[in-house]
Structures are given as structure tokens and as C-alpha cells.
Amino acid sequence: MPLDTVQHSIHIRRKKNERVFQNIARLWEIGRQAQTQQEILDGLHPWNAPIVLKFENVLPLLLAAVGLFFVLLIFILPTNIWLQLGLVTGLFMIFWAYISYEDEKPIDDVIEYLEQQTIAKKYQLAFLQQPQHISVPLQPVLLIAHLKRLFPVFNQGTLSNDIPYYASTVWTDEDGKQHQVMVFQYHFVNQVRARDKDGNDVKVKEVHKDLWGVFVFDVEIQGLAITTARKNFYYPYSFPWHTSDIQTNEKLNIFGSDEMQIAKLLSPAFVLKLADFFAQRQGDLMFHPTSHTLCFLGPADLFKISTQAKKIQDISVLRGHLRTFKLPYLESLQHDLTHFLK
């Protein structure tokens, strides 16, 4: 009978979705308990249970489609009693489809959580923790304010200039030398204003933009700023400088805090290293005059994931994704910057 078929379909759907919820809960537990990336991967294989990570929503969608059909019938003959009953029935079916539809957000949330846990362990990133270089514990607001004051690139927003997301880590170069590093996202907001027909100044919209970068501590180079943008730096980088290489001058603008120091620093070998670092990269590279701190800021999202997984709908695809995905811009910057500082 059709009713038996519908009941059977509802029962099968409920069992499948319960299995998905159980898988989600198990994934959360794996992410909380794992200490390394490998422990996360080991927790996903063998799974020894149905591996589905996709809710069964065919029935709610079908119910919504049929309900919408009944609702639209009322436009044929609004006064017909049967079509009016069909309208009520259709609205009830749409409501029932709405409350029985399982949103994919719980799946997306747990996948995002496992990604963050894997990133933290794979790249040794301590999210929202201050670098070990700063020995005195600081409140996050004070830490960010201190770092932003060091460089004249964190005032690009007229409304706000924030570093909402950051992580501390240690980079080791080919010779085994370690660098204390803080990777961050810089978010700033500009207000676009215009005049109305009466000449009054009015706000049109807010423009939100993001840049990404790193602070590197205990570097030897001081008092130098290099940018790929056609702009001037302000204090403390008050002195522009041109190298003997025409191509480098066309691509890079160089400024310093002391002319004599720039002249000593910008040897042909050093200029070549600068050219190599910016060969495939845009942004600003700055060395503070006194604090032995480096800051690089550019448009490439250092936290952006590159993956071959198109759609994650089961545990095996999730495991392959967590095993193979990369942060390509962060890896490239780490390689080039540690090589530059050698």
C-alpha cells in the first residue's frame, strides 16, 4: 500500500539521519581528544560504522514541492472550496517539510572544527595565543595595540583597524635556526561618503577589506621598508632609496629610517634577495628601526585552504581531505621568508 511505502521511507530516513548525527558527535569527540594530526586521521580509520555525512532530505523536499503545487492551484479558481482546502493542505505540507528538513550546518561546523584542529597541529599554530618572544603576559587587546603601533600600515581604515585572528608559531630554516612568528589577519573598514542633492555630507556605505601577514621577532635587519605598491611610507621610514637595478626599482619602492644605514644594507646581494622574495608576491615588508621586529602584510590569505575534495559527504573523503589539504600561501611565505633571513 502507498501508506506503508511512505511509512517505510520515513523510517529509513530517520535511521539514516540518526546515523549522521552519531557520526557528527563522534567527530567532535575525535577532534577534542586528538593531540596530533595523525591521531585525528587514525580516529577516522577504521570507522567500523556507516560512513555517511549527508542528511537524507529527499522526502522534505518532495513534500515542499507537492505543498507548493497545492498552494498555487488556488490562483486557478480562488472561490472553489476544494482548492481552498488544497491551499490549507499545501501550507501544512510546506510547514511540515520545513520542520523536518535537516540543515547541513552541523556537518559544516564539525568539518570546520576538524580543519582548524588539523591546521593547528600540522603547522604548529597556537591560535589566539601571544608569541613566546613576548615574555610578559599581555591582554589580547594590549598585545594587538602594541604590535600595530610598531608599523605605519595598520591605519588604512577610517572606521576601524583590527587584528581579529592570529596564531603564534615557530619557523625553522634549513640550518635549524628558529624564528618566533605570529600569523595574523588584518581587517579594516572605510566609510564612503558623498553629498546629497542639498549638498549635505551623507554616509553611502562601509567598505570592509582584509589583508594577511606575519610578525617575526628577533631579526637583525632594522629600519627598512619595501613595498610593491606605488606609495610613500611615513615615519619612521622617511627616506626613499633607489638601487642600481632598474627592474627592481620598477617593481619595488624602498624606504629607510636612516640613509647611511640603508646605503650599508642594500648591497647587490641583498637587493637580489629582495627581488627573489617579491618575485611572485605583493605586499609590504617592514623592519622596525629599534625593536628587531619584522612585519610582512599582503593580500594573500595565509589561512586559505587548498584541497582536492570537492564535496565531503562521507568519512573517507573527510579523512583524505584532512590528510592532504594545505595552506599554500602560508607555506610559500614561510619558505621564502626564512630563506630571506638566512
Summary of the structure (lengths in Angstrom):
residues: 342
radius of gyration: 28.4
end to end distance: 77.3
largest distance: 93.1
contacts: 972
relative contact order: 0.11
helix: 44%
strand: 22%
